[in-house]
């Protein structure tokens, strides 16, 4: 309204002032005053609200926007740009025709200025009235499709009328003149009342990080280009004899037809993009407002879908936005033809206890054939009627379908009061000790669905049940009731691949209650294996609380490489940044990691490259990659995390330009002391020899002969070589190369707990010293883990 009123006041003043200032050019003085006043308002606004403006301007987006030229590859972005460009071109052409006809009818500047002032007054008065009285009603009633198409369609109709009148009465007729004048008024009015609001709504379907880039590109580049193209076109028209206003009308009509086509295309892509964005959960509550009728309509349209996921998504959106009509929507949906959708709706009616839905719930109970829908109906009925329906629900506890029995039992336990609990408990008590795993499975599911902490005791035995399916259900239920005494039993289920995923999810749901157990495992207490410790650390990283962060930072120096890696990953997930004394700890560990890296590089240089050493050299290279990842995480705690992780990923890229950009980023970001430590280790341009030379000057890593280095790796006297696979590869190389002085070290490796290392050491001992191998042969033959070793030894004997 302010925009339109400003135009109206300016037009009104221009008409009045034109009679007093003499020459029309003197109106520029008033234009200067208006411009300076605008500047003054800007300065005052900045001074009064500087803190708010700075805060809004420095707010960081979660994701970085792509440049406009890359976004144009998205069809939705392209149609928005073309729609706005065609809108600008049509408006510019209509403006030209209006000015052309005004200049032809009013030959002196005084009368022309007076007419234009009154014309602008009328234009903006119509604009304001339309905005105030009709635009909102039309937009709400007919939606975004109307908003995008109304302007080009109405403009096109007026242009067709102009062509008819032009042929019937000629260009000098008053009717043609007023049609041209009306066309521009209609265009400006609809631009303000429908087009601008519609295109701003269309931007909502773009990711938040891209929205500003696209809108700025459209208004700052696309629209000026459109104006420039029309300017060139009009110059060409004026230079060609025989072309008149009829040709401009034809061309403008062609533009409006294209404009209308892209209007419908924009709407179609908007609907698709918004649906996709909602399904991906790409829009949060700050990015889309369901108070907007168009967006609300699109979400509610999902109710027409037969896809459960889409209906569930729409209900979630309405619930998150606290839309008042949600209860009524659920009452309508309970009569949906899809029983799976009915079951979803019934579960929400149960949670919200919508009393008005009772008739629909009862209808579902008697008409549904799907056991899931029947079970959901029973639970909803219990939630709405409570103790009044205990006797009605009891027969369903004897139903042949376990899902129906589950719904009835849970409904009575949750909502049936003391009568319901007593009735259900009598049926449940014998199930814990039942020999039938389906009974124990049923009990585990009931406990999880009821979600009462005091029902945890039966879960302790079910969490160790010999039946995997029972244990899976028990783990899920333990995650729902969240009783601390169930945590040790949940942790035990991390060892089994079938229950591991459910156990991880359950542990994360306990939030910081699991942190004492994480600390216990990191301290080496409780008898947890390194693999269990790693999973517990990963779970704590997903908690992302201050308590989890404070716990994890204590273990950035954990002696186990793999556990330490998972500690660093978990810290990164919590958004950790080192401060104060914690920076010292991180920097010390960074030096330790880099020194270990220098030792790995030295080992690769020491070991001669031949067929027998290929596995150990490759294993060392893999270890170097793992160590490099730990270095990047440590650096990310000292510098901007997102920039550093992105640079580390670019260093692994294939293209030289990306790697160069990553190095340049790190060059600018890292301090001088860190650069001297890190760059010899990460610079892809340096060869292994150059990296070793630079790092040896810093850390003083000694050199070994090839066989001595292999023996040093296998012996692992200072625990530098933790990964058993590297030591197994070293044992293989020693046996393959026939290094007899390694016999003692190989023999000691037979005592290791790792199967692959023990097996390879046995093979190497047979190759180097068959007599000493025979002294261990009886023990090795009876080791069930060494089946492959016996085959390898047999093949060696045969080949010899």
N, C-alpha and C positions, 0 to 999 in steps of 0.2 A: 504493500500500500504506500509506503514511504517513497518508493521508486516512482510509482505512478503519480502520486500527489506532487512530487517535485517537478515532473514533466508538466503537469497541469498548471501549477503556479507559474512556471517559467513561460509557458505559452500564453497565459493570461497577462502576465506583465509585459511580454514582448508586444502583444497587440496594443496595450495602453501606451507603453514607452515609445513605440514607433512614431506616434504623433507629436512627441515632445523633443526628441533628441535630434531632429533634423535628418541627418544621414543615417542610414541603417547601420553603417559600419560602427557608429558610436555605441551600438548595443554591445560591442565587444568589451567596453568598459565595465558593463554590468556583469558580463561573463567572468571578467577578471576578479571582480569583487566576490562573486559566488565561489570561484575556485579558491581564492585566498581564505574565504570563510570555511570551506571544506578542509583546507590544510590546518586552519586553526583548531577545528574540532578534532582532527587526528592527533595534533600535538597535545591537546588537553586530555584526550582519552588515554594516550600513552602515559602521560604523567600520573593521572589518577589511578589507572588500572595496570600499571607497569608489571607489578608482581604477578597478577593473574595471567597477563598476556605472555610473560616469559615462561611461566609454569606450563601453560598450554603448548607453547612453542617448542619446549625442550622435552616433552613427553616422548619416551622411546617406544617405538613399535617393536612387537615381539619378533617380527620377521622383516627382512629387508625387501623393499620393492624392486622389481625388475625395471630396467629402462623401458621407455614407452615403445621403442621399436620392437622390443621382444614381446611386449604385451599385445601388440597389434596382431601377433600370430594367433591370438585367441579370437575366435569368430565373434563372440559376444562383444569384445572390446571394439573390434573393427566395425560392427554394425552401429554401435553407439556413436563412434566418430563420424561415420558416413551420415547417420541420421542428423546429427547436429550440423554438419557441414551443409547438407541439403536444406535444412531449416534456415540457416544463415543466408544461403544463396537465394532462396525464395523470398525471404524478407527484404533482402537488398534489391531484388528485381521489382518487387511491389513498391518499395520506397522510391525507386527511380521512376516508375510509371506515374506514381502520385505527383512527384515533383515536376515531371515532364508535362503532365496535364495541367497542373497549377500554373506553371510558367507560360503555357500556351494560352490560358484563359485570362490571366492577370499580367498585363504587359509592363506595368510600371512597378518599381520596387516598393513603393509605399503601399499600394493596394495588395501586392503579393505578401508583404510582411504582415499586414493586417489580417489577411485571409489565413495565413499560416499560423498566426498566433491563435486565432479563434479555432482553427482546425485542430491544433495541438490541445487546446482546452477541451474540445469535444471528444477527441480521441482518449484523453486520459480520464475524462469524466466517465465515459463508457467503460474504460478499463477498470476503474475503481468500483463502479456499480456491479460489473460482472464478477470481479473478485469477491466483493462483499456478499452478493446475493445468490450467485448461481454456481461459481466454480467449485466450491466445496461440496455442494449437494450433488452436482453432476459427477464429480470425481468419486465420491463415496458410493453413489448409485451404480455407476457403470464401470468403475475400476480403472486400472492402468491402461488397458487396451484402448479405452475411449480417450484417455489423456494423451496417449502417443499418436493416435490417428485423427483426432478431431481437427487439429489445425490444418494439416495438408488436405484433408477431405473437403472441409468447408472452403478453403482457399481455392481448391480445384473447381468446386461448383460455381463460385463467383467468377472465375476465369472463363468457364464455359459460357456463362451468361454474358460476359463482356464480348466474347466472340460473336454470339448471336445478335446482340444489340449493335455491335460494330457493323455487321453486314446489313442489318435491317435499317439503321438510322444514320450510320456514319460516325466518324471519330469526333465530329464537332457537336454532337447531340448532348444535351444536358444529362440524359439518362446514362450515357456511357461515362461522362465525367464523374457522376456521383457513384457509379459502380466502381470505378477505379479508386475514388476516395474511400469508399466503404471497404474495399478489399484490404487496404493497408490498416484501417482501423480494426477490422476483424482479425487480421494477422497478428497485430501487436497485442490485442486483447486475449486471443487464444494462446499466444506465446507466453504471456504472463500467467494466464489462468489455468492452462492445461499443460503446455509443452515443458515449461521450466520445472514445474513440480514433478512431472512424470519422469523426466530424464534424471532428476536428482534421486527419485525413488529407484530408478534402474541401477544407479551406481551402488545401491545397497547390496546387490547380488554379487558384487566383486569382493574379493578378500580385502580386509581393512588395509593391508600393507600396499595394495595396488590402487586403491580408490582415489587417493589424492593425485597420484601420478597420471591416471587416466583423465580425471576431471581437469587437471591443470593443462594436460596436453590438448584436450578437446577445446577448451576455452582460450588457451594461450597460443595454440598453433593451428588447430583445425579450423576454427571460426575465422581468424585473420586470413588464412589461405583461401577459404571460401570467398571472403570479401574481395580478395585480390583477383581471384579468377573471374568474378563477375565484373570487376572493373576493367580487366583486359577484354572480356567479351563485349562489353558495352562500347569500348573504344573501337573494336573491330566492327561492330554493327554500324557505328556512326561513320566509319570510313568507307562503307560499301553502299553505293547508290542503289536505290530501289528497295531497301529494307525500311520498314516502318514499324509503328508500335504493334501492329498485328503479329509481326514475327517475334517480337519480344514476348507477347502474350502466349504465343504457341510454345516458345522455349520455356517460359515460366510454368506453363501447364505441364510440360514434360518433366520439369524439376519436381513439381508437386506430386505427380504420379510416382516418381522414384521415391520421394520423401514418404509418401503413404506406405509404399511397399516396405521400406526399411523401418517404418513405425511398427507395422505388424511383425516384422522379423525381430525387431528389438524386444517386443513383448514376449514372443515365443522363446527367445534365448534367455530373457530375464527369468521367465518362469522356470525353465530348465536349470539355469545356473543357480537360482535361489534354492530349488529343491536339492540340487547336488550339494550346495554349501551347507544346508541344514542337515542333510544325511551324514555329511562328514563331520558334523559338529564344528564347522569352520566359523560359524557365527555365534558369538556369545551374547549375553543379555545387553551388552553395551553396543553391539553392532547391528542389532535389528530390534525394532520396537513393534510389538504386536498390537499397539494402539493404532498403528497405521492400518486402515481398512484393507488396503491392497495386500499387504503382507499377511494380515490375519486371514484374509480370504484364501490365500494360497495355502496356508497351513491347514485350515479347516477343510480344504478340498481333498486333503489326504484321507479324510474320513470315508471318501467314496471308494478308496482303494480296497482291493481284496487282499492286499499284501499286509500281513500282520506287522512287519517291521515299520512300514510307512504309517500305519495307524498308531502304533506305539510311539513313534517319533513325534507325531502331531500332538498326542496327549501329553508327552513329556514337555514339549514346547509351551503348551497352554498352561501346564501346571507350574513350570518355572516362571512364567510371566504372570502368574496369579490371575488369569482371565476369569471373570465372574461367571461366564457362561459354561464353565467346564462341567459342573454337575449336570446341567441340562443336556450337554453333549453326551455324557456318559449314559444318561437315562435313555436317550435316543439310540445310542449304539448297542445297548444291551439286546436290542431286537435285530441286530445284524444277522444276515443269512449265514455268515461264516462262524462256525462254532469255536474256532481257534481265536477269532477276534472277540467273540463273546466271553471266552475264558479270561482274556486280558482285561476286558472292561469289568467283569465281575470282581477280579482281584482288586481293581482300583475302587470299586464301590465298597468293597469290604474295608479297605484302608480309610476311606473318607466317611464311611457309615452314612450313606445318602438314604435317608428313610423313604424318600419319594420313589426310590427305585425298587421298593419291595415287591410290587406286582410283577415287574419285569424279571426279578430274581426268581420268584416262585414259578413263573412261566418257563424259564430256562430249566429249572430243576425237573419239571415234569415232561418237557418236550425234548431235551437234549439227548443225543445218542452218544456223543463223545464223552468218555470217562473224565477227561480233563475238565470239560465244561460242567459236568455234574459235580465234580469235586469242588470247583470254584463256586458253584451255586450254593453248595452246602456251607462252605466257609462264609460266604456273604450273608446267607440267611442267619447263621449263628451270630454274626457281627451285628445284624440289624435287630434280631429278636431276643438274643442272649438266652437267659434261662427258660424263657417261654417255649422254646422249641427243643429242649433236651430230649423229651420222649419221642418227638417226631424224627430226630436225627439218629437215635440209637439203632434202629434197624439197619441203617446204612453201614454200621460198623461190621456187619456180617456179610457185606456184599462180596461177590466173587472177584470183583476187580480191585487190585491193591490200591489203585489211585483214588477210587471212590472211598475206600476205607480210610485212606490217609486224609482226605478232605474232611470226612466226618469226625475223625479222631482229633485232628488239629483244631477244627472249629469248636468242639466241646471243651478241649483243654484251654483254649485262648479266651473263649467268650461265654462258656456255659456255667461259669461260677462253680461253687462247691459241688452241686449235683453233676455237672458235666465232668469235672476233674475226677470225681469218684468213679463215675461210670467208665471213663476212658482208662483210668489207672488199673482197674481190675483186668482189663484186656491186655495191658502192656507189660505188667509185672513178669509174666512167665517168658516173655520173648527174649530177654537178655541171655538166658541160659539154654535157649532152644537149640537143638541139633540142626535145625533147618536154617541155612544161611539167609533164606528169604525173610524169615521172621526177624532175624537180627538186622537185616537191611531195612526192613520196615521201621523198626524201632529207631535206627539211626536217622532216618528221614523225618520221623515225627519230632524228634528232639530239635533238629535244625529248623523245622517249620514253626514250631512253637516259640523258639527264640527266648527261652527263659533260662537264665544263668544257673539257677538252682537245680536244673535237670541234668547237670554235667556228669554226675557219677557214672551212669551206664556207659557214657562215651569213652571213659578211660579203658575199659576192656574192649570196646568196639574198635578203638583206634589201633589195637594190636591184634585184631581178628585175623585168623588165617585166610579168610576169604577176601580177595583184593577188592571186590565190588563193595563189600561191607565197609572196608577201611576207607575207600574213596568217599562213600557217603558220610562216614563218621568224621572225616577230615573237613568236609564241606560244612557239616553241622557245627563242628567245633569253631570254625571261623565265624559262624553266625552268632553263637551264644557268647563267645569271647570270654571264657572263664580262664584265668591264669593257670590253674592247675592242669589244664589240658595242653599247655604249650610244650612240655618235654615230649609228650606222646606225638604231637604234631611234628616236632623236629625229627623224631625217629622215622617218620614216613618220608623224609627227604631222601633217604637211602634207596628207596624203591622208585624206579622210573615210572611206574603206573600211578603212584600217588604223589609224585614230586610236585607237579604243577599245582594240584589242589592244595598241597601243604604250603607252598610258597604264597599263594593267594590268601590262605587262612592266616599265615603269620603276618603278612602286611596289614590285614584288617585289624590285628591287635594293636597296631600303631606302636607307640613307644613302650608298651608293656613288655615287648620282646627284647628291649635293649640290654637288660641284665644278662640274658642268655647269650646275646651276641658278644658281650664283653667276656663272658665266661669262656666262650669258644675261642676268642682271640687270645686269651691268656693261656690257652692250652689246657683248660680245665674241663671236666665233664666228659672226657673221653671222645670228643667229637673229632671226626676225620678232617683233614684239610679241605676236602670237597664240601662237607657239611658247613664248615666255617665260611667258605666262600659264598655259599647260598644264603647263609644268615646275614652276611655282610651286604649282599645284594638286596635282601629284603629291607634292611635298615636304610639303604640308600633311597628306596621308594617311599619311605616315611617322610623324608624331607623336613624334619623338625629341627629346632635348635639343639634339642637333647641328642638327637642322632648325630648331628654335625659335631658336637662337642666330644662325643664318644669316639667317632671315627678318626678325628684329627690326632688322637693319642697313638694311633697305630699306623701312621704313614711310614714308620720305620720298622714295621713288622718283618721278622727275619725270613718268612716264606715269600718268595717272589710272586707266586700266583695269588696268595691271599692279599699281599700288599697291592697288587694290581687291582683287585676287586675293591679294596678299601679306597683307592684313588678314584675309581669309577663311581663308587657310591657317593663320595664327597662331591664329585663333580655334579652328580644328579641333584644334590641339595643346594647347589649354587654357591658353594663355599669359596670365600676369598680370605687369604691369610692376612692377619694383622698382628702387630706387636711381636711378642715372643714366638708366636706361631710361624711367622715368616722365617725366623732363624731356624726353626726345626725343619721347615720345608726346604730351605736353601741347603742345609746340611745333608738332607736326604738326596737332594738333587746332585750334589757332588759325589755321594756314594754311588748313585746310579750311573753317573757318567764315568766314574772310575771302573765300575764293573763293565761298562760298555767298552772302555779302552782295553780291558783285559780280554774280552771276547774278540775284538778286532785283532789283537795281538795273536790270539790263539789261531785264528783263521790264517794269519800271515805265516805263523810258525809251521803249520801242518802242510806238508807238500801235497800238491794236487795230483792225485792219480785215481784209478778206479776204486781202490779200497778205501780211500778217504772221502769220496763223494758224499756218503751219508752224513759223516760227522761234520763236514764243512757246511752242508745244507742245514743241519740241525743248529749249528752255531749261528747261521744267518737268520733262522727263525727266532732264535733266542734274542738276537740283536733287535729284530723288529718288535718283539714284546717289550724289551727294555726301552726302546725308543718311545713307545706309547706311554710308558710310565713317566718318562721325562716330559712329554708334552702335557700330561695331566698336572705334574708338579709345577710346570711353568704357568699353566692356566690359573693356578691358585695365587700366583704372584702378579699376574697381569690380567688385562681384559680377557675373560674366559672365552667368550664367543669368537673374538677376533683370532685368538691364538689357536683354538681348535680348528677353525676354518683354515688358517694358514698351514696347520699340520696336515690337514687332509689334502690341501693343494700340493704339498711337497711330494705326496704319493701319486700325483696326477701324471698322465702320460705326456702331456704337452710341455715343452720347455718353457713356454710363456707363462703358464700357470705356476710352474715351480719357481720361475724367476720372480713372479709377483709375490709368492709366499715368502721367499727369502728377503725381498725388499720390505715386506711387512714386518718380519721379525727383526730386520736390521734397524728399523725405526723404533720398534716397540721395546726391544730388550736393552737392558743397561750394558755398559761396556764390559763389566766383569762377567755377566752372563753370556754375552756374545762370544767372548774368548773361550768359554767352557763349552758352549753348546754348538757353535757353528762347525767346528771340526767334526762333530758327531753327526750332524744332520745335513750338511751341504752335499747335495747329490753330484756336484761337479768334481768333488774330490775322490780320488781312487782310494782303495783300502790302504795302500802304502802311505799316501799323503795323510789320511786320517790318523793312521797309527803314529806317524812322525809327530804330528801336532799334539796328539793326546799324550804321547810318551814324554814330551817336554813338560807337560803339566803334572802328570801322575807318576812318571817314572816306572812304567811297566817293564819287567825284565823279559828277555827273549829266551826261547828254548829251542833245542833241536826238535825235529818233527816227532821222533819216537818218544822223547822226554815229555813233550807237550801232551801226547796222547796218554802217557802213563799218568801225568799230573791230573788230567781230566778224569780218568777212571778212578784214581785214588781219592780225589775230592777231599784232601786232608784238611783244608780250611773252609769247607762247605761252600765254595764259590760256585760249584757246578751242581745245583740242586736238581735239575731236571734229569730223571733217570734215563730218558731217551738219549740225551747227549752222551752220557756215560756208556750206554749200550752200544752206540755207534762207534765210540772210541774203542771199546772191547772188540767189536767186529773188525775194525781197522788193524788192531794189534794182532789178532789171530790171522787175518788175511795176509798181513805183511810178514808174519813169522817172527815177531819181535820177542825172542826168548827171555830177555831180561825183564819182561813184563809179567812172567809167570806168577810171582808172588802176589802182585796187585790183582791179577785176574782171579786168582784163587780166593782172595779176600772178598771179591765181589760176589762169590757164591752165597754169602751170608746176607745179602741184601733182601729186603722184603718185596721189591718190585719184580714182577714176573719177567718182564721183557729183559731187564738187566741181568737177572739171575740166569735166565735161559741162554742169553748171548755169551755170558761169561763161561758157562759150562761148555758151550760149543768151542769158544776160543781156547779154553784150557785143554780140551781134547786135541785141538790143532797144534798147540805149542808143546804140551807135555802129556802124552797119552797115559804114561805110568801114574802120574799124579791125578789124572782124571779118574783112573780106575779106583783110586782110594775113596773117591766120592760117589762111585757109580751106583752102589746099592741105594744110597740116600736119594740120588737123583732119579733113579728108576721108580722109586716109590713116591715121588713128588707128583701129584696129579696135575699140577700146573705146568709141567714140563713135557707134555706130550709131543710138542713140535720139536723140542730139543732131541728126544730119542730118535725121531725120524731123521733129523739133520745129522746126528752122529752116525746112524746106520748108513746113510748115503755117503758120508765121508769115508767110512771103512770100505765100502764097496768100491768107491773110486780109487782108493789107494791099492 
